Amino acid sequence: MPTDFPSAARLHRPSEYAAALKGRRVARGALFVVSSPRQSDGVPARLGLVVPKRHAPLAVTRNAIKRVIREAFRLRRADLPEGDLVFRLVSRPAPASLTMLKRQVRTEVDALLGRIGKC
């Protein structure tokens, strides 16, 4: 099924994150920077998330952001190029309700994934 999100679709090891973060910046938005290693290993798209406490101090906020990104990635994974993608939160979201935050994150992530899919 093309819409599932198996363990193979995620980054697990610190070395995988390090390789992607040292690679090239694929896309940038108001909240996120998406990085990818310079070369892909021919594996389908995999997702890594970096949501630091510095930018999202509440666990509820961090977890909501990660859930929204995972869902957007899961739905568009088949359209993305091969390789790893690491979404890194680089600025603090404006104070808003959790619903508004999720909507803002989803809008930005969809736009970033759309740009990446066209590359």
Secondary structure as UniProt FT lines:
FT   TURN            2..3
FT   HELIX           7..9
FT   HELIX           14..22
FT   STRAND          24..28
FT   STRAND          32..36
FT   STRAND          46..50
FT   TURN            53..55
FT   HELIX           59..76
FT   HELIX           77..79
FT   STRAND          84..89
FT   HELIX           98..118
//
